[in-house]
Each structure stands twice: as C-alpha cells, then as structure tokens.
Amino acid sequence: MDLRVEIFYVVSKSKLPKGMSFPLKRSEFDSAMSTIAYDGIRFVYFNLGQRSSGKSILMHCDAKCIILYAVPSAERQRIGEALLNEGFPKLRRWLENIGKTETARMMKHYFGMRWVDGRLVVHAE
C-alpha cells in the first residue's frame, strides 16, 4: 500500500554554474518526502555546496529545514540514487523519530549526509 503524505514547504533553488547539478530533481525530492510521516519541514533550499578533500556535503537538515547541495554533474546520477536508496530511508526514520519528541527539544537535532570517497555517509544527532 502506497501512503503518501501531503507536503507543505517553501522551496528556494539557486542557479548553478555549468558542470554542477542538484543530485535530485525537485519532483524526485518531493516524491521521497511525501513518504515521510513528518510534517515539520517548512523550508527546503537547493543550494550550491562546498567541496573539499574529496568530501561533499549533500544534505543537512534540522527539525524545520532541509538544504540539498549541488554536486558535479558527472556524479549526479550515482549520488542521487544513493540518496534515494540509502539516505532517504535513514532521513525518514530520523524525522519520524524527532516528530515524537517534545517541541522544545526538536531544534537540537541535526541530520547530515556527505559524499566521501564515492560513498554516502550519514550523521544524525
């Protein structure tokens, strides 16, 4: 059974330089988010990220905001698949878990994904 959650968030998308792409299209992102039973996200930003020493920040979020960072276009498909197949299931569990916590504690939570040496690394607090 496919249960989709109605989503309500404001999206801001940066213009990217040649050779950079977002790892997920807006429709892919929205589809993945619609499967998460958490309605606290209010802002989503698609931004140009920073890369250093073979590590790219792909996404980070707190209880109200998600920022998805651009990646080199040549790596877009591989990173996008990793986000959908590995990252979003972990993000789903994390968001649904913080949705059960007290409101005062929600802003102390952090979730991040990086691309390190060709693999997805997730950090959650």
SULWOCOR-V896295 format. One record per helix or strand. SS is the DSSP state (hx for helix, st for strand). FROM is the first residue (numbers start at 1). TO is the last residue. If there is no record, write none. Layout:
BEGIN
ss = <SS	SS>
from = <FROM	FROM>
to = <TO	TO>
END
This chain:
BEGIN
ss = <st	st	hx	st	st	st	st	hx	hx	st	st>
from = <10	20	26	43	51	55	65	73	103	111	119>
to = <13	22	33	47	52	61	72	98	106	116	124>
END
